[in-house]
Amino acid sequence: MSEPTGYFRYHASRMLADILGLLADDFLGQSRLDTTFPSSYLTFRKLVDHLNNFFETELSREVLESALDRRYVYLCQVFKKYAGTTINHYIHQLRRQRAKHLLLHTGKSVKEIAEEVGYRDPYFFSRMFKRIEGKAPQHFRENPR
């Protein structure tokens, strides 16, 4: 862990952020100062937590509305406001990071990796990966730079 790279670095950063979040929640719970956050920010944090934990599953409009008990349009507005990107773009980033890790550190086929990161269609996964990374998953595995 002295120099984590790739998905492990990303995952370690996420875990550190979660720990800091728990410490902050504990501190704010004990604090007597009035440090309330806007409800939209709390919704944003719940949405990010949900996306981070379930990015490999189907995250349709209905699923997100049900999980967060908010309208999808509102969730999109809040996410764009605080993250500066769209929900779908963020999901694709999470999936791509996980796919890059699996391509470099496992011998799984592209089809298996596509399914593991949440894409039902391996051809769609390959097109998305190539559009963002500039090379197909098979070529990325051979030459990640």
C-alpha positions in Angstrom: 0.0 0.0 0.0 3.0 2.3 0.0 2.2 3.4 -3.6 -1.2 2.0 -4.7 -2.0 2.4 -8.3 -5.0 2.0 -10.6 -8.2 0.7 -9.0 -6.6 0.1 -5.7 -5.5 3.7 -5.4 -9.1 4.8 -6.3 -10.6 2.3 -3.9 -8.2 3.3 -1.1 -9.1 7.0 -1.7 -12.8 6.2 -1.6 -12.3 4.3 1.7 -10.3 7.2 3.2 -13.0 9.6 2.1 -15.6 7.4 3.8 -13.6 7.3 7.0 -13.2 11.1 7.0 -16.9 11.4 6.3 -17.7 9.2 9.3 -15.3 11.3 11.5 -16.9 14.5 10.3 -20.4 13.2 10.9 -19.4 12.2 14.4 -17.7 15.5 15.1 -20.7 17.5 13.7 -23.0 15.4 15.8 -21.2 16.3 18.9 -20.6 20.0 18.0 -22.8 22.6 19.5 -22.4 24.9 16.6 -25.2 25.2 14.1 -23.4 23.7 11.0 -26.3 22.3 9.0 -25.9 21.4 5.3 -28.5 22.2 2.7 -30.8 19.2 2.1 -29.8 19.2 -1.5 -26.2 18.5 -0.5 -27.3 15.7 1.8 -29.2 14.2 -1.1 -26.1 14.6 -3.3 -24.0 12.7 -0.7 -26.6 9.9 -0.5 -26.7 9.7 -4.3 -22.9 9.5 -4.6 -22.7 6.8 -1.9 -25.4 4.8 -3.7 -23.6 5.2 -7.1 -20.3 4.2 -5.6 -21.7 1.1 -4.0 -23.9 -0.1 -6.8 -22.3 1.1 -10.0 -22.0 -2.4 -11.4 -25.8 -3.0 -11.1 -28.6 -1.5 -13.2 -29.0 2.1 -12.2 -32.1 3.1 -14.0 -34.3 6.1 -13.3 -36.7 4.0 -11.4 -34.0 2.4 -9.3 -32.5 5.7 -8.3 -35.9 7.3 -7.5 -36.8 4.3 -5.4 -33.5 4.1 -3.5 -33.3 7.8 -2.7 -37.0 8.7 -2.5 -36.6 11.6 -4.9 -37.6 12.4 -8.4 -34.9 11.6 -11.0 -35.0 15.1 -12.5 -34.2 16.6 -9.1 -31.4 14.0 -8.6 -29.9 15.0 -11.9 -30.0 18.7 -11.0 -28.4 18.2 -7.6 -25.7 15.9 -9.0 -24.8 18.4 -11.7 -24.8 21.3 -9.2 -22.3 19.6 -6.8 -20.3 17.3 -9.1 -20.2 19.3 -12.2 -21.0 16.3 -14.4 -24.0 14.1 -15.1 -25.0 10.9 -13.3 -24.5 8.8 -16.4 -21.0 10.2 -17.0 -20.0 9.5 -13.4 -21.3 5.9 -13.6 -19.3 5.4 -16.8 -16.2 6.7 -15.1 -16.6 4.3 -12.2 -17.2 1.4 -14.5 -14.3 2.3 -16.7 -11.9 2.6 -13.8 -13.0 -0.8 -12.5 -12.7 -2.3 -16.0 -9.2 -0.9 -16.5 -8.1 -2.5 -13.2 -9.6 -5.9 -14.3 -8.1 -5.7 -17.7 -4.6 -5.1 -16.3 -4.8 -7.4 -13.3 -6.9 -10.4 -14.3 -7.1 -12.8 -17.2 -10.9 -12.4 -17.5 -12.3 -12.0 -21.0 -13.7 -8.7 -22.1 -17.2 -10.2 -22.0 -16.7 -11.2 -18.3 -15.3 -7.8 -17.4 -18.2 -6.0 -19.2 -20.7 -8.0 -17.2 -18.8 -7.5 -13.9 -18.8 -3.8 -14.3 -22.4 -3.5 -15.2 -22.7 -3.7 -19.0 -25.0 -6.3 -20.4 -23.7 -5.9 -23.9 -19.9 -6.5 -24.3 -20.0 -4.7 -27.7 -21.5 -1.6 -26.1 -18.9 -1.8 -23.4 -16.1 -2.0 -26.0 -17.5 1.0 -27.9 -17.8 3.1 -24.7 -14.3 2.1 -23.5 -12.8 2.9 -26.9 -14.5 6.2 -27.1 -13.2 7.3 -23.7 -9.8 5.6 -23.6 -8.9 5.9 -27.3 -8.3 2.2 -27.6 -10.3 -1.0 -27.5 -10.2 -3.0 -24.2 -8.1 -5.8 -25.8 -5.5 -3.2 -26.9 -5.6 -1.4 -23.6 -4.7 -4.7 -21.9 -1.7 -5.2 -24.2 -0.5 -1.6 -24.0 -2.1 0.4 -21.2 -0.2 3.6 -22.0 
